[in-house]
Amino acid sequence: MVVKEAIILAGGFGTRLSPLTYTTPKPLLPILNKPMVSYIINQLPRETKTVIIASNYKNEQLEKFFEKNDFGKNILINPEPKPLGTGGAVKFAEKYITGNFLVLNSDIISSLNIEDMVKFHKNNRGFATISLWPVEDVSEFGVVETKNNMISKFIEKPNPEEAPSNLINAGTYLFDLKILDYIDNDFVSMEKEVFPRIIESGKRFLGFPVAGFWIDVGRIKSYIEANKLLITENNLNNIVGDGCKIEGIVEKSSIGENVEIGKNSVIKNSVIFDNVLIEENVEVNESVVGMDASIGKNSNINNSVVGEGEKIEKNTIVENKKIWTKEVPRNYPKKQIGNVVR
């Protein structure tokens, strides 16, 4: 079975990743100095030649990125006129779909082998197949009830003793073309509305477990964890971009291009964007420092985010804060729109 098209759901504002997403759309946030969306595209099967990016925020940045970077596929930006939800975004891309197709969330970093998932779908005559991931605390998620690889129910945040499994929706889907008939032309949640309709119809709705690693890059903490995870998976101590001048210590961190780190400064478990100046005797731990920002000497940044272009004066302690002193972009929502993958 050949899957020619894939839809990448990239329409969210990424509010939980602010202030980073005030200036950069979530799919372009760097993980090990490569935009997050590039990991998703590189997971796709070779025969998947058309990739539809379902977006509605900072489309011009996405367009410029794909104009400059060739992934060997036909990349189409499909701007939504308004937020459509995961299901609505899929329906809005209907004109590009010719057969079985993939749907992927743009903020999931995992070791999922999509070609194996396609084979599983074909061999089990699936109508819909979704990836699944095991979790330790089922009370925080919606878990699936399965039998012989068939999904029969989703149960939201069950008590551990009542949970039918420890498997949750892992955010990658393979669908028959006819699934589009189950989706309305409106704001629709694939997870809350479409999946129950498929189960009720009696169609073969399959679950494919992910082996290896999986992380939902939806919050600052998980964004940092994704960088640390891939550093470890690639047997690295750090990742450092071109043009850097590092006189301090860097541990388990991702450092962008043209970054200066002064003497006696220590960067641990953090993500530093391009063109950042970190002066001497600075400690940065479990934090993100945005592009073109600067940290004055003798400062301590812990469990915090410093937004793009922000300047932290010398002798400053920043603890558990998001630093953004400029205006929030117009039309940027105050809270999350839509639903989280569960």
C-alpha positions as a LaTeX table, in Angstrom:
\begin{tabular}{lrrr}
\hline
Residue & $x$ (\AA) & $y$ (\AA) & $z$ (\AA) \\
\hline
Met1 & 0.00 & 0.00 & 0.00 \\
Val2 & 1.36 & 3.41 & $-1.03$ \\
Val3 & 0.49 & 6.45 & 1.05 \\
Lys4 & 1.02 & 9.46 & $-1.19$ \\
Glu5 & $-0.18$ & 12.31 & 1.05 \\
Ala6 & 0.37 & 13.45 & 4.61 \\
Ile7 & $-1.25$ & 16.28 & 6.54 \\
Ile8 & 0.78 & 17.94 & 9.29 \\
Leu9 & $-1.41$ & 19.70 & 11.84 \\
Ala10 & 0.38 & 22.98 & 12.51 \\
Gly11 & $-2.51$ & 25.38 & 13.08 \\
Gly12 & $-2.14$ & 26.03 & 16.78 \\
Phe13 & $-0.70$ & 29.16 & 18.36 \\
Gly14 & 1.40 & 27.19 & 20.83 \\
Thr15 & 0.22 & 29.33 & 23.75 \\
Arg16 & 1.83 & 27.07 & 26.35 \\
Leu17 & 5.19 & 27.72 & 24.66 \\
Ser18 & 4.92 & 31.48 & 24.87 \\
Pro19 & 6.78 & 33.83 & 24.71 \\
Leu20 & 8.77 & 31.76 & 22.19 \\
Thr21 & 5.69 & 31.50 & 19.97 \\
Tyr22 & 5.05 & 35.24 & 20.04 \\
Thr23 & 7.73 & 35.51 & 17.37 \\
Thr24 & 8.09 & 32.00 & 15.94 \\
Pro25 & 5.37 & 29.50 & 14.97 \\
Lys26 & 5.62 & 26.32 & 17.01 \\
Pro27 & 6.62 & 24.06 & 14.06 \\
Leu28 & 9.72 & 26.21 & 13.49 \\
Leu29 & 10.97 & 26.19 & 17.08 \\
Pro30 & 14.41 & 24.59 & 17.00 \\
Ile31 & 15.18 & 21.18 & 18.43 \\
Leu32 & 18.91 & 20.53 & 18.25 \\
Asn33 & 19.06 & 23.59 & 15.95 \\
Lys34 & 16.61 & 22.13 & 13.42 \\
Pro35 & 12.97 & 23.24 & 13.19 \\
Met36 & 10.62 & 20.82 & 14.92 \\
Val37 & 8.60 & 20.22 & 11.75 \\
Ser38 & 11.67 & 18.88 & 9.94 \\
Tyr39 & 11.73 & 15.85 & 12.23 \\
Ile40 & 8.10 & 15.11 & 11.33 \\
Ile41 & 8.73 & 15.35 & 7.59 \\
Asn42 & 11.86 & 13.20 & 7.77 \\
Gln43 & 9.82 & 10.42 & 9.43 \\
Leu44 & 7.52 & 10.10 & 6.44 \\
Pro45 & 7.80 & 7.18 & 4.02 \\
Arg46 & 9.78 & 7.89 & 0.87 \\
Glu47 & 6.71 & 7.38 & $-1.33$ \\
Thr48 & 4.77 & 10.05 & 0.54 \\
Lys49 & 5.46 & 12.88 & $-1.89$ \\
Thr50 & 2.84 & 15.48 & $-0.95$ \\
Val51 & 2.85 & 17.13 & 2.48 \\
Ile52 & 0.03 & 19.51 & 3.40 \\
Ile53 & 0.83 & 21.88 & 6.26 \\
Ala54 & $-2.46$ & 22.83 & 7.95 \\
Ser55 & $-1.67$ & 26.22 & 9.48 \\
Asn56 & $-3.28$ & 29.49 & 10.50 \\
Tyr57 & $-0.56$ & 31.33 & 12.42 \\
Lys58 & 2.52 & 33.05 & 10.98 \\
Asn59 & 2.03 & 31.35 & 7.62 \\
Glu60 & 4.56 & 33.66 & 5.97 \\
Gln61 & 7.35 & 32.28 & 8.16 \\
Leu62 & 6.39 & 28.72 & 7.25 \\
Glu63 & 6.30 & 29.63 & 3.55 \\
Lys64 & 9.76 & 31.21 & 3.68 \\
Phe65 & 11.18 & 28.21 & 5.50 \\
Phe66 & 9.95 & 25.72 & 2.90 \\
Glu67 & 11.03 & 27.96 & 0.03 \\
Lys68 & 14.59 & 27.81 & 1.37 \\
Asn69 & 14.64 & 24.15 & 2.42 \\
Asp70 & 14.10 & 21.20 & 0.10 \\
Phe71 & 12.82 & 17.97 & 1.67 \\
Gly72 & 12.39 & 16.17 & $-1.64$ \\
Lys73 & 8.62 & 16.44 & $-1.33$ \\
Asn74 & 5.88 & 18.75 & $-2.55$ \\
Ile75 & 5.16 & 20.93 & 0.50 \\
Leu76 & 1.85 & 22.80 & 0.43 \\
Ile77 & 0.88 & 25.43 & 2.98 \\
Asn78 & $-2.89$ & 25.22 & 3.47 \\
Pro79 & $-3.87$ & 28.31 & 5.54 \\
Glu80 & $-7.07$ & 27.90 & 7.50 \\
Pro81 & $-9.50$ & 30.85 & 7.37 \\
Lys82 & $-10.04$ & 30.33 & 11.10 \\
Pro83 & $-9.06$ & 27.70 & 13.69 \\
Leu84 & $-10.72$ & 24.47 & 12.57 \\
Gly85 & $-9.59$ & 21.91 & 15.15 \\
Thr86 & $-7.78$ & 18.71 & 14.26 \\
Gly87 & $-10.72$ & 17.25 & 12.32 \\
Gly88 & $-11.67$ & 20.47 & 10.58 \\
Ala89 & $-8.08$ & 20.95 & 9.41 \\
Val90 & $-8.10$ & 17.48 & 7.86 \\
Lys91 & $-11.41$ & 18.15 & 6.10 \\
Phe92 & $-10.09$ & 21.49 & 4.82 \\
Ala93 & $-7.25$ & 19.63 & 3.06 \\
Glu94 & $-9.66$ & 17.24 & 1.31 \\
Lys95 & $-8.96$ & 18.62 & $-2.17$ \\
Tyr96 & $-5.35$ & 17.38 & $-1.96$ \\
Ile97 & $-6.14$ & 13.81 & $-0.83$ \\
Thr98 & $-6.29$ & 11.00 & $-3.39$ \\
Gly99 & $-6.23$ & 7.82 & $-1.27$ \\
Asn100 & $-5.04$ & 6.49 & 2.09 \\
Phe101 & $-3.32$ & 9.34 & 3.91 \\
Leu102 & $-1.37$ & 10.18 & 7.04 \\
Val103 & $-2.14$ & 12.85 & 9.64 \\
Leu104 & 0.59 & 13.94 & 12.04 \\
Asn105 & 0.69 & 16.44 & 14.86 \\
Ser106 & 3.54 & 18.88 & 14.34 \\
Asp107 & 4.66 & 18.83 & 17.98 \\
Ile108 & 5.26 & 15.12 & 18.56 \\
Ile109 & 8.85 & 13.89 & 18.61 \\
Ser110 & 9.09 & 10.10 & 18.62 \\
Ser111 & 10.84 & 7.01 & 17.31 \\
Leu112 & 7.70 & 5.85 & 15.50 \\
Asn113 & 8.46 & 3.84 & 12.35 \\
Ile114 & 5.69 & 5.01 & 10.03 \\
Glu115 & 6.50 & 2.44 & 7.34 \\
Asp116 & 5.88 & $-0.32$ & 9.89 \\
Met117 & 2.62 & 1.39 & 10.83 \\
Val118 & 1.54 & 1.42 & 7.15 \\
Lys119 & 2.30 & $-2.32$ & 6.85 \\
Phe120 & 0.34 & $-2.99$ & 10.05 \\
His121 & $-2.63$ & $-1.01$ & 8.70 \\
Lys122 & $-2.59$ & $-2.93$ & 5.42 \\
Asn123 & $-2.11$ & $-6.39$ & 6.95 \\
Asn124 & $-4.97$ & $-5.81$ & 9.40 \\
Arg125 & $-7.29$ & $-4.25$ & 6.80 \\
Gly126 & $-7.58$ & $-1.04$ & 8.77 \\
Phe127 & $-10.02$ & 1.77 & 8.10 \\
Ala128 & $-8.20$ & 3.97 & 10.62 \\
Thr129 & $-5.00$ & 3.31 & 12.56 \\
Ile130 & $-3.61$ & 5.56 & 15.28 \\
Ser131 & $-0.30$ & 5.37 & 17.10 \\
Leu132 & $-0.39$ & 4.55 & 20.83 \\
Trp133 & 2.03 & 5.26 & 23.66 \\
Pro134 & 2.15 & 3.72 & 27.18 \\
Val135 & 2.08 & 6.08 & 30.17 \\
Glu136 & 2.68 & 5.53 & 33.88 \\
Asp137 & $-0.15$ & 7.74 & 35.20 \\
Val138 & $-3.34$ & 7.04 & 33.26 \\
Ser139 & $-5.32$ & 9.51 & 35.41 \\
Glu140 & $-3.79$ & 12.42 & 33.45 \\
Phe141 & $-4.80$ & 11.17 & 29.98 \\
Gly142 & $-7.49$ & 9.68 & 27.83 \\
Val143 & $-6.67$ & 5.98 & 27.45 \\
Val144 & $-7.86$ & 3.45 & 24.91 \\
Glu145 & $-9.61$ & 0.14 & 25.37 \\
Thr146 & $-8.26$ & $-2.40$ & 22.89 \\
Lys147 & $-8.69$ & $-6.05$ & 21.98 \\
Asn148 & $-6.71$ & $-7.80$ & 19.27 \\
Asn149 & $-5.32$ & $-4.41$ & 18.14 \\
Met150 & $-8.86$ & $-3.03$ & 17.69 \\
Ile151 & $-9.81$ & 0.14 & 19.59 \\
Ser152 & $-13.29$ & $-0.06$ & 21.09 \\
Lys153 & $-13.39$ & 2.96 & 23.41 \\
Phe154 & $-11.62$ & 6.07 & 24.66 \\
Ile155 & $-11.85$ & 6.70 & 28.40 \\
Glu156 & $-10.91$ & 10.17 & 29.67 \\
Lys157 & $-8.65$ & 10.30 & 32.76 \\
Pro158 & $-9.78$ & 7.06 & 34.42 \\
Asn159 & $-8.87$ & 5.99 & 37.93 \\
Pro160 & $-5.85$ & 3.67 & 37.67 \\
Glu161 & $-7.80$ & 0.67 & 38.96 \\
Glu162 & $-10.52$ & 1.26 & 36.32 \\
Ala163 & $-8.26$ & 1.89 & 33.31 \\
Pro164 & $-8.60$ & $-0.72$ & 30.54 \\
Ser165 & $-4.98$ & $-0.10$ & 29.46 \\
Asn166 & $-2.09$ & 2.33 & 29.87 \\
Leu167 & $-2.11$ & 3.33 & 26.18 \\
Ile168 & $-2.87$ & 6.86 & 24.97 \\
Asn169 & $-3.32$ & 8.47 & 21.58 \\
Ala170 & 0.21 & 9.27 & 20.33 \\
Gly171 & $-0.75$ & 11.73 & 17.59 \\
Thr172 & $-0.01$ & 9.96 & 14.28 \\
Tyr173 & $-2.91$ & 8.64 & 12.19 \\
Leu174 & $-3.37$ & 6.62 & 8.99 \\
Phe175 & $-6.78$ & 6.90 & 7.38 \\
Asp176 & $-8.83$ & 5.47 & 4.54 \\
Leu177 & $-9.95$ & 8.21 & 2.14 \\
Lys178 & $-13.59$ & 7.63 & 3.15 \\
Ile179 & $-12.93$ & 8.88 & 6.67 \\
Leu180 & $-13.47$ & 12.36 & 5.23 \\
Asp181 & $-17.17$ & 11.51 & 5.10 \\
Tyr182 & $-17.15$ & 11.37 & 8.91 \\
Ile183 & $-15.88$ & 14.95 & 9.32 \\
Asp184 & $-18.03$ & 18.07 & 9.19 \\
Asn185 & $-16.99$ & 21.36 & 7.58 \\
Asp186 & $-16.53$ & 23.22 & 10.84 \\
Phe187 & $-14.44$ & 23.29 & 14.02 \\
Val188 & $-14.16$ & 19.57 & 14.68 \\
Ser189 & $-12.01$ & 17.56 & 17.08 \\
Met190 & $-10.70$ & 14.39 & 15.51 \\
Glu191 & $-10.12$ & 12.90 & 18.95 \\
Lys192 & $-13.42$ & 13.86 & 20.62 \\
Glu193 & $-15.87$ & 13.72 & 17.71 \\
Val194 & $-14.57$ & 11.78 & 14.71 \\
Phe195 & $-12.96$ & 8.81 & 16.45 \\
Pro196 & $-16.15$ & 7.94 & 18.41 \\
Arg197 & $-18.11$ & 8.05 & 15.14 \\
Ile198 & $-15.72$ & 5.53 & 13.57 \\
Ile199 & $-16.04$ & 3.20 & 16.56 \\
Glu200 & $-19.84$ & 3.44 & 16.47 \\
Ser201 & $-19.86$ & 2.64 & 12.75 \\
Gly202 & $-18.08$ & $-0.65$ & 13.35 \\
Lys203 & $-15.18$ & 0.15 & 11.02 \\
Arg204 & $-11.80$ & $-1.39$ & 11.75 \\
Phe205 & $-10.19$ & 1.15 & 14.07 \\
Leu206 & $-6.69$ & $-0.07$ & 14.96 \\
Gly207 & $-4.03$ & 0.89 & 17.48 \\
Phe208 & $-0.31$ & 0.70 & 16.70 \\
Pro209 & 2.04 & 0.97 & 19.72 \\
Val210 & 5.14 & 3.16 & 19.48 \\
Ala211 & 8.38 & 1.50 & 20.57 \\
Gly212 & 11.29 & 3.57 & 21.80 \\
Phe213 & 10.60 & 7.17 & 22.76 \\
Trp214 & 7.76 & 9.67 & 22.48 \\
Ile215 & 7.29 & 13.22 & 23.71 \\
Asp216 & 4.53 & 15.80 & 23.26 \\
Val217 & 6.37 & 19.10 & 22.84 \\
Gly218 & 3.52 & 21.24 & 24.13 \\
Arg219 & 5.06 & 22.99 & 27.12 \\
Ile220 & 8.37 & 24.65 & 27.94 \\
Lys221 & 9.38 & 21.74 & 30.17 \\
Ser222 & 8.69 & 19.14 & 27.46 \\
Tyr223 & 10.38 & 21.35 & 24.85 \\
Ile224 & 13.56 & 21.28 & 26.92 \\
Glu225 & 13.11 & 17.55 & 27.51 \\
Ala226 & 12.82 & 16.91 & 23.76 \\
Asn227 & 16.18 & 18.59 & 23.17 \\
Lys228 & 17.80 & 16.62 & 26.01 \\
Leu229 & 16.23 & 13.38 & 24.78 \\
Leu230 & 17.63 & 13.74 & 21.26 \\
Ile231 & 21.04 & 14.73 & 22.62 \\
Thr232 & 21.04 & 11.44 & 24.52 \\
Glu233 & 19.59 & 9.41 & 21.61 \\
Asn234 & 22.37 & 10.73 & 19.36 \\
Asn235 & 25.06 & 9.91 & 21.94 \\
Leu236 & 26.05 & 13.55 & 22.30 \\
Asn237 & 26.92 & 15.70 & 25.29 \\
Asn238 & 25.65 & 18.89 & 23.64 \\
Ile239 & 24.85 & 20.39 & 20.26 \\
Val240 & 26.63 & 23.62 & 19.33 \\
Gly241 & 25.94 & 25.66 & 16.19 \\
Asp242 & 28.40 & 27.44 & 13.92 \\
Gly243 & 30.14 & 30.67 & 14.88 \\
Cys244 & 29.95 & 30.17 & 18.64 \\
Lys245 & 32.48 & 31.39 & 21.19 \\
Ile246 & 32.17 & 29.32 & 24.34 \\
Glu247 & 34.44 & 29.99 & 27.28 \\
Gly248 & 32.15 & 28.53 & 29.94 \\
Ile249 & 30.74 & 25.06 & 30.62 \\
Val250 & 27.87 & 23.53 & 28.65 \\
Glu251 & 26.09 & 20.36 & 29.79 \\
Lys252 & 23.21 & 18.55 & 28.06 \\
Ser253 & 22.17 & 21.68 & 26.19 \\
Ser254 & 21.42 & 22.83 & 22.66 \\
Ile255 & 23.34 & 25.96 & 21.63 \\
Gly256 & 22.36 & 27.85 & 18.45 \\
Glu257 & 24.58 & 29.71 & 16.00 \\
Asn258 & 26.70 & 32.76 & 16.83 \\
Val259 & 26.29 & 32.36 & 20.57 \\
Glu260 & 28.81 & 33.80 & 23.05 \\
Ile261 & 29.15 & 32.25 & 26.49 \\
Gly262 & 31.54 & 34.03 & 28.84 \\
Lys263 & 34.12 & 32.71 & 31.32 \\
Asn264 & 32.87 & 30.82 & 34.37 \\
Ser265 & 29.34 & 30.64 & 32.98 \\
Val266 & 27.51 & 27.30 & 33.23 \\
Ile267 & 24.68 & 26.25 & 30.90 \\
Lys268 & 22.84 & 23.08 & 31.95 \\
Asn269 & 19.81 & 21.29 & 30.48 \\
Ser270 & 18.84 & 24.34 & 28.45 \\
Val271 & 18.12 & 25.58 & 24.93 \\
Ile272 & 19.91 & 28.68 & 23.69 \\
Phe273 & 18.72 & 30.17 & 20.39 \\
Asp274 & 20.86 & 31.96 & 17.76 \\
Asn275 & 22.77 & 35.21 & 18.34 \\
Val276 & 22.58 & 35.10 & 22.14 \\
Leu277 & 25.13 & 36.80 & 24.39 \\
Ile278 & 25.70 & 35.26 & 27.81 \\
Glu279 & 28.29 & 37.17 & 29.79 \\
Glu280 & 30.67 & 35.78 & 32.44 \\
Asn281 & 29.66 & 34.16 & 35.73 \\
Val282 & 26.13 & 33.35 & 34.54 \\
Glu283 & 24.19 & 30.20 & 35.38 \\
Val284 & 21.40 & 29.00 & 33.09 \\
Asn285 & 19.56 & 25.85 & 34.15 \\
Glu286 & 16.43 & 24.14 & 32.74 \\
Ser287 & 15.69 & 27.29 & 30.73 \\
Val288 & 15.25 & 28.64 & 27.21 \\
Val289 & 16.90 & 31.82 & 25.97 \\
Gly290 & 15.35 & 33.22 & 22.77 \\
Met291 & 17.06 & 34.63 & 19.70 \\
Asp292 & 19.06 & 37.86 & 20.02 \\
Ala293 & 18.65 & 37.92 & 23.81 \\
Ser294 & 21.44 & 38.81 & 26.24 \\
Ile295 & 22.17 & 37.81 & 29.84 \\
Gly296 & 24.30 & 40.17 & 31.92 \\
Lys297 & 27.19 & 38.93 & 34.06 \\
Asn298 & 26.66 & 37.39 & 37.50 \\
Ser299 & 23.04 & 36.47 & 36.66 \\
Asn300 & 21.14 & 33.27 & 37.38 \\
Ile301 & 18.37 & 31.99 & 35.09 \\
Asn302 & 16.55 & 28.94 & 36.44 \\
Asn303 & 13.46 & 27.14 & 35.10 \\
Ser304 & 12.57 & 30.18 & 33.01 \\
Val305 & 12.12 & 31.49 & 29.47 \\
Val306 & 13.77 & 34.63 & 28.15 \\
Gly307 & 11.95 & 35.88 & 25.05 \\
Glu308 & 13.45 & 36.97 & 21.75 \\
Gly309 & 15.52 & 40.15 & 21.98 \\
Glu310 & 15.12 & 40.48 & 25.75 \\
Lys311 & 17.97 & 41.91 & 27.81 \\
Ile312 & 18.64 & 40.64 & 31.32 \\
Glu313 & 20.73 & 43.12 & 33.29 \\
Lys314 & 23.78 & 42.02 & 35.30 \\
Asn315 & 23.32 & 40.58 & 38.80 \\
Thr316 & 19.75 & 39.45 & 38.04 \\
Ile317 & 18.06 & 36.34 & 39.38 \\
Val318 & 15.24 & 34.95 & 37.24 \\
Glu319 & 13.39 & 31.99 & 38.77 \\
Asn320 & 10.29 & 30.28 & 37.35 \\
Lys321 & 9.41 & 33.18 & 35.06 \\
Lys322 & 8.63 & 34.02 & 31.45 \\
Ile323 & 10.42 & 37.21 & 30.43 \\
Trp324 & 8.63 & 39.28 & 27.79 \\
Thr325 & 8.59 & 43.08 & 28.05 \\
Lys326 & 7.15 & 43.95 & 24.64 \\
Glu327 & 3.57 & 43.86 & 23.41 \\
Val328 & 1.92 & 40.52 & 22.82 \\
Pro329 & 1.16 & 40.06 & 19.08 \\
Arg330 & $-2.29$ & 41.14 & 17.99 \\
Asn331 & $-4.88$ & 38.32 & 17.89 \\
Tyr332 & $-2.65$ & 36.02 & 19.96 \\
Pro333 & $-5.07$ & 34.13 & 22.25 \\
Lys334 & $-4.82$ & 34.32 & 26.03 \\
Lys335 & $-5.39$ & 30.59 & 26.35 \\
Gln336 & $-5.16$ & 27.46 & 24.27 \\
Ile337 & $-7.57$ & 27.02 & 21.37 \\
Gly338 & $-8.67$ & 23.50 & 20.45 \\
Asn339 & $-7.65$ & 20.28 & 22.15 \\
Val340 & $-4.47$ & 18.65 & 23.28 \\
Val341 & $-3.49$ & 15.30 & 21.81 \\
Arg342 & $-4.43$ & 12.63 & 24.32 \\
\hline
\end{tabular}
